[in-house]
Amino acid sequence: AVRTTDCDILGAMLPIGLHDTRGKTAADRESSVFGIDGLAVRVYRWWRSCRFYRSNHLVLLAGRREGVVIGGGLNGPSAIVLDADLQRGSSQYSETFKNFPLSKSQDFEIRSIEVWTVTPDIEDE
């Protein structure tokens, strides 16, 4: 989750995790994005009729050296974009989630980031 300097909270649940896709796209139908404003929580699940997914042009998760992109379409806006230094970001409507912007301002400064991961237990052989 990301907390902005305007006290917005936004984030994503990504079963495939964050990884460098080397310019390619990665998609998971279990993914969702969310925004929290006071007591209001808005959750947007992957949109099953997304035409970008069917044509393999969906940018759901793109780990880039320039930052992280979650949600989007063919050269379209993204649900969440974080720049490489994790100081700034943006949120817009995306075809992937059919979401409203997840922050009060389209562009925002990042106050803090919280990342959780859940992995299966792996036993040493």
N, C-alpha and C positions, 0 to 999 in steps of 0.2 A: 504494500500500500504506500501511497505517496501522500504526504501532508504538504500543502502549499503554504506560502507565507500569508495567504488570505484565509487560512484555516480550513480549506476544502480538503477532503480526503477522497482519493480515488485509487483504483487499482484493478487487478485482474486475477482470475484464478486460471492457471495455465497447466493442465495436466502434462503437457509435453515439456514443460520447463523452459528456461531461457538458455539459448545456445546460439552460437554464431552459425547462421544459415548460409554464409558466404554468398549473399545476394539472392539466394533462392528463397522460396516461400515455404512455410511450414504451417499446417492447419490441424486443428483438433476440434471436433464437434462438441466436446465437453467444456470448452472454454467459455468464460464470461468476463464481463467488465462491470465495475460498480462505481457509484459515486455516493458519498454521504454528505448531507448538508443539514446540520443540526440533528434532528430526530428522523429526518427523511432519508431512507436508504433506497437507492434505485439500482436494480440489477438488470443487466441486459445479457441474455444468452446468445450464443452463436445463432444467426438467422438461417434457418435450414433452406430457404429458397434463394439464398444469396447467389446471384448469377456469376459473381467473380469466383466463387468456389467451384462451380461446375466447369468453368472454363480454365481452371488452374491458374488464374491470375490473382487469387486472393493473397493479400499480405496480412495474414493473421498475426504472425509473430516473425519478425525479421530482426535477428540479432546482428547489428551492424557495428562497425568500428566507430561510426558517427553517433551511435546511440541505440535505443530500443524503440521499435514500432510495434504496437499491438492494435490489430484491427485496421481495416482499410480496404481499398479496392484498386482497380487499375488506375494508377496515378491520382487516386482520390485522397480525401482527407482520412485521418486515422483517429481511432478512439483515444489512444494514448501514445504520445511520442515523448521520449526522454532523451536529452542530448548526452553526448559521451561523458561530459564531466559531471553529470547528474546535478546540475545547478538550475537548469531550466527545462520546461516541458510545455506541452500543449495538448488540448483535447478538443475534438470536433466530432460532428456526426460522422459515422462510418457505415458503409454498406454491410460490413461484416456483422455488426451487432444491432444495426438500426437504432443506435443510441442517440440520446440528446447529449450535448457536451457534458462532461463529467465534472467540470470545474466552473466557477462563476465567470472567469475570464478565459478566453481561448488560449492565451499564452500565460504562463505562470512561472513563478520562481519556486523552487523546491526547498522546503524547510527540513524535511526528514523523509527517509525511506525505510520501510520495514519489509523484510523478505523472509518468508517461511518456506521450508521444503519438507516434504514427507516422502521418505524413501523406504522401500521394503528392507527388512533385515537381511543381510547377506552373510552367510556363515563362511568362514574360512575353510577351505578344503584341506 
